[in-house]
Amino acid sequence: MPELPEVEVVRRGLERWIAGRTVTEVEVLHPRAVRRHPAGGEDFAARLKGQRVEGARRRGKYLWLPLADTGTAVLGHLGMSGQLLVQPHDAPDEKHLRIRVRFDDAVGTELRFVDQRTFGGLSLHDQSPDGLPDVIAHIARDPLDPAFDDAAFQAALRLRRTTIKRALLDQSLISGVGNIYADEALWRSRLHYDRPTAALTRPRSAELLGHVRDVMNAALAVGGTSFDSLYVNVNGESGYFDRSLDAYGREDEPCRRCGTPMRRRPWMNRSSYFCPRCQRPPRVVTG
C-alpha cells in the first residue's frame, strides 16, 4: 500500500492539475470503486457534478479533494493498486479504469481512477471542523505536518505497552508510516523492530523521529518507492526510491553499514528487514 511519500507525490500532482476546476461529468465504471459511498455510483456522480475542486489535501496515507462551498470532500483510498491519473481526453482507456471525471474547461484533461485489484475507491464525505473527511478525523497528524507535536509523540511512546514498529504503524499515534519506511527509519536508528517503546529514552525517540522524516523526505525527492507498475504519480511515472533502500527488501544482502547479511522475519502478516548486528534484538527476560 502506498505510504506518505507516494500519496504526497500524487497529492502534489492533483493540486497542480485539478485544483480550481469544476466537474461537468462523472462516469462510475465499476461499483466496487464507490463501495465506500453507501448511496452508490449514481448518487456519487450526481453529487459531484457541478462542484468545484478547491485543491488536494493529505493526512498520512489519506488523500482528499475538498469541494468548494459544500462542506464535503472526495476521499481517495488507493488501496494496493489504485492510481489517480490526469490524462488527455483522447488517451486510450486503461484496462482497469474504474471512474472518469471530466471538467468544464478547455484544458483537455480528465481525472481517472484506475485500480487493478479494486481494493481502493472514491467516496464523498462531510468534513469535520478542522477540514478532514469525517471518517478519518481520528487519524493522527503525520511527521511532515508542521503542526506535528514531537513532545506529545515521544511521551505517548513511553506510555504505550507495545514495540517500536507496532507504534510507528499505529495511525492513531503517527500517520503515514508503513512497513517500508518503518524498516528504513529503524535501520538508520539502529533499533530492532521488537524493541519495547517503554525502554526508549527521549533522545532516542527524537532521533528515530528525525530518521522517519529524513527517509520520507529523501523518498519524496525521487517520487516515492515503486516496486512494480501499480504505484505511479498522476502522469503515470514511477518513483525511484527503491534504488536507495537500506533495509527493506534486502534479505541476505550486506548491510550498508557493517557488511553483515540482512535478515527478514515474518511480522504481523508482513516482513521486517533488519541487520542482526546493527539492530540487535531486545533481551528476553525469563522469570
C-alpha distance (Angstrom), angle and dihedral (degrees) to the residues before:
residue distance angle dihedral
M1 . . .
P2 3.83 . .
E3 3.79 114.1 .
L4 3.79 130.2 -152.1
P5 3.84 98.6 -68.8
E6 3.80 93.5 49.8
V7 3.81 93.2 46.8
E8 3.80 91.3 46.3
V9 3.82 90.5 53.1
V10 3.81 88.9 54.0
R11 3.82 91.4 45.3
R12 3.80 91.9 54.2
G13 3.78 90.9 50.8
L14 3.81 92.3 50.0
E15 3.81 91.1 47.3
R16 3.79 89.1 54.6
W17 3.80 99.3 43.7
I18 3.83 106.6 26.7
A19 3.83 108.6 30.6
G20 3.81 113.6 111.2
R21 3.81 95.4 14.3
T22 3.82 123.1 124.7
V23 3.80 121.4 -133.6
T24 3.79 115.8 -121.5
E25 3.82 102.7 168.5
V26 3.80 137.4 17.2
E27 3.80 126.4 -169.9
V28 3.80 119.5 -169.2
L29 3.80 105.0 -161.7
H30 3.81 99.7 175.5
P31 3.83 125.5 34.0
R32 3.82 94.2 -144.1
A33 3.80 89.5 63.4
V34 3.83 89.4 69.1
R35 3.80 99.4 32.2
R36 3.82 90.0 119.8
H37 3.82 87.1 59.9
P38 3.83 99.3 75.7
A39 3.82 95.2 -162.7
G40 3.81 90.4 63.6
G41 3.78 139.1 -126.1
E42 3.80 99.1 -54.4
D43 3.79 91.8 52.8
F44 3.81 91.5 46.1
A45 3.81 91.5 52.0
A46 3.82 94.2 44.6
R47 3.80 94.3 49.0
L48 3.80 93.5 46.8
K49 3.81 95.7 47.9
G50 3.81 112.5 100.7
Q51 3.80 94.4 14.7
R52 3.81 123.2 127.7
V53 3.79 117.3 -133.0
E54 3.79 108.9 -131.6
G55 3.79 96.6 -163.9
A56 3.78 142.6 -69.2
R57 3.80 124.1 -71.5
R58 3.78 134.6 -174.8
R59 3.78 140.2 -168.3
G60 3.77 114.8 -176.6
K61 3.80 107.2 -47.9
Y62 3.82 94.1 -17.6
L63 3.80 122.2 100.5
W64 3.81 128.5 -170.3
L65 3.79 142.0 172.7
P66 3.84 113.4 -140.6
L67 3.80 113.8 -143.6
A68 3.81 115.9 -137.4
D69 3.82 118.3 -105.9
T70 3.81 94.9 -6.7
G71 3.80 106.6 89.3
T72 3.81 87.5 -131.5
A73 3.79 135.6 104.5
V74 3.79 140.2 -165.0
L75 3.79 107.5 -117.1
G76 3.78 115.2 -153.2
H77 3.79 119.6 -154.6
L78 3.82 110.4 -172.3
G79 3.80 95.9 -171.0
M80 3.81 113.9 -178.1
S81 3.79 99.6 -35.7
G82 3.83 109.9 9.6
Q83 3.79 118.3 137.4
L84 3.81 129.7 -171.3
L85 3.79 105.5 -155.7
V86 3.79 131.4 -177.4
Q87 3.81 105.3 -147.0
P88 3.82 137.0 171.1
H89 3.80 112.9 -100.4
D90 3.79 91.2 -114.4
A91 3.81 96.2 49.3
P92 3.83 111.5 118.0
D93 3.79 114.0 -98.4
E94 3.78 114.3 -99.8
K95 3.81 115.5 -115.3
H96 3.80 91.9 -114.9
L97 3.81 99.3 37.9
R98 3.83 107.6 152.0
I99 3.83 106.6 168.3
R100 3.81 132.6 19.6
V101 3.82 123.5 -164.4
R102 3.83 121.3 -170.9
F103 3.79 129.0 -170.2
D104 3.80 136.4 -141.8
D105 3.81 97.7 -117.2
A106 3.79 139.3 85.1
V107 3.82 96.3 -109.6
G108 3.79 89.7 108.2
T109 3.80 97.7 -140.4
E110 3.79 133.5 107.8
L111 3.79 135.8 -164.0
R112 3.80 116.7 -112.6
F113 3.79 129.1 -170.1
V114 3.80 109.1 -152.7
D115 3.79 121.3 -176.9
Q116 3.79 124.9 169.2
R117 3.81 96.9 -172.9
T118 3.85 96.5 33.9
F119 3.81 93.3 -136.0
G120 3.81 91.4 123.7
G121 3.78 132.3 58.7
L122 3.80 150.2 152.7
S123 3.81 127.6 -96.4
L124 3.81 139.7 169.6
H125 3.80 120.0 -119.3
D126 3.78 140.3 171.1
Q127 3.78 114.3 -106.9
S128 3.79 123.3 -121.3
P129 3.83 119.6 -127.3
D130 3.81 90.8 -90.0
G131 3.80 92.0 54.1
L132 3.81 100.9 -101.7
P133 3.81 122.8 128.4
D134 3.78 103.8 -99.6
V135 3.81 94.4 -118.5
I136 3.82 92.0 62.9
A137 3.81 98.8 38.8
H138 3.82 89.0 112.7
I139 3.81 93.9 58.6
A140 3.80 113.5 111.2
R141 3.78 123.2 -124.1
D142 3.79 115.6 -91.3
P143 3.82 125.7 -118.6
L144 3.82 93.1 -106.1
D145 3.82 91.7 55.2
P146 3.84 109.2 106.1
A147 3.82 88.4 -138.7
F148 3.83 93.9 55.4
D149 3.82 108.2 128.5
D150 3.83 107.6 -135.1
A151 3.81 94.7 -175.4
A152 3.81 93.2 50.4
F153 3.80 90.9 48.9
Q154 3.80 92.1 50.2
A155 3.79 91.6 48.3
A156 3.80 91.8 48.4
L157 3.80 90.7 52.0
R158 3.79 91.5 57.0
L159 3.81 91.4 50.0
R160 3.80 96.7 48.8
R161 3.79 116.7 94.6
T162 3.77 93.6 -145.1
T163 3.79 142.6 88.8
I164 3.76 126.0 -85.2
K165 3.81 100.2 -107.8
R166 3.80 91.9 47.3
A167 3.81 87.9 52.7
L168 3.80 93.0 49.7
L169 3.81 90.3 53.5
D170 3.82 93.8 46.6
Q171 3.82 102.1 108.0
S172 3.81 91.5 -162.9
L173 3.81 89.3 61.1
I174 3.80 102.6 36.6
S175 3.80 124.2 -6.6
G176 3.77 133.2 -146.5
V177 3.80 99.2 35.4
G178 3.79 115.1 117.8
N179 3.78 135.9 170.4
I180 3.80 97.5 -72.0
Y181 3.78 99.7 49.6
A182 3.81 93.1 38.8
D183 3.81 89.9 58.6
E184 3.80 91.2 45.6
A185 3.82 94.2 49.9
L186 3.81 92.4 45.3
W187 3.82 91.1 51.1
R188 3.79 90.8 50.6
S189 3.82 89.3 48.3
R190 3.84 93.5 46.5
L191 3.81 89.3 -126.1
H192 3.79 125.5 141.6
Y193 3.80 114.3 -127.9
D194 3.84 91.7 -123.1
R195 3.81 94.7 54.1
P196 3.84 108.9 129.8
T197 3.79 112.0 -113.3
A198 3.81 91.6 -139.2
A199 3.81 88.9 66.1
L200 3.82 94.3 56.8
T201 3.78 115.0 107.2
R202 3.78 119.4 -142.2
P203 3.86 92.2 -106.6
R204 3.82 91.2 50.7
S205 3.80 93.5 48.4
A206 3.82 89.6 47.4
E207 3.81 89.4 50.9
L208 3.81 91.0 49.9
L209 3.79 91.9 49.9
G210 3.79 89.3 50.8
H211 3.80 90.8 53.3
V212 3.82 91.0 48.4
R213 3.81 88.6 56.0
D214 3.79 93.9 43.4
V215 3.79 95.1 52.0
M216 3.81 92.5 45.8
N217 3.80 92.5 49.5
A218 3.80 90.3 48.0
A219 3.81 90.0 51.4
L220 3.81 91.3 47.6
A221 3.80 90.5 53.9
V222 3.81 91.1 62.1
G223 3.80 99.2 36.5
G224 3.81 100.1 -93.8
T225 3.80 131.3 -81.5
S226 3.82 122.3 -46.2
F227 3.79 120.6 -179.5
D228 3.81 93.2 169.4
S229 3.79 140.1 2.0
L230 3.81 93.7 -81.1
Y231 3.81 96.7 85.4
V232 3.80 112.9 60.0
N233 3.80 136.3 142.9
V234 3.82 123.3 -108.9
N235 3.82 90.0 -80.3
G236 3.79 93.0 53.0
E237 3.81 95.2 -105.4
S238 3.81 124.2 140.0
G239 3.80 126.1 -130.3
Y240 3.79 122.7 -119.0
F241 3.81 106.8 -148.4
D242 3.81 91.1 107.0
R243 3.82 85.7 78.8
S244 3.81 90.1 60.5
L245 3.80 100.7 45.9
D246 3.80 113.8 130.1
A247 3.81 99.4 -170.9
Y248 3.79 117.2 5.0
G249 3.81 114.4 89.9
R250 3.84 94.1 1.9
E251 3.82 100.5 112.6
D252 3.86 111.3 163.3
E253 3.81 91.7 3.8
P254 3.83 116.4 120.0
C255 3.79 117.4 -91.5
R256 3.79 107.2 -107.5
R257 3.80 88.8 -133.9
C258 3.82 106.2 43.9
G259 3.82 106.7 4.7
T260 3.81 95.8 -118.3
P261 3.83 112.7 141.2
M262 3.79 110.6 -97.6
R263 3.80 117.9 -119.6
R264 3.78 134.8 -145.2
R265 3.78 124.1 -151.6
P266 3.84 129.6 -177.0
W267 3.79 109.7 -106.5
M268 3.83 128.1 177.3
N269 3.83 93.7 -29.6
R270 3.80 88.3 -47.3
S271 3.79 134.8 75.1
S272 3.78 131.8 -102.9
Y273 3.80 119.9 -150.1
F274 3.79 119.5 -158.7
C275 3.79 145.7 146.7
P276 3.83 110.6 -105.4
R277 3.81 90.9 -150.4
C278 3.81 102.1 42.2
Q279 3.81 94.7 36.2
R280 3.77 105.0 40.8
P281 3.80 115.4 -169.9
P282 3.81 117.4 -112.2
R283 3.76 116.5 -94.5
V284 3.79 114.3 -101.5
V285 3.79 111.3 -128.1
T286 3.79 113.1 -145.9
G287 3.75 123.7 -164.2
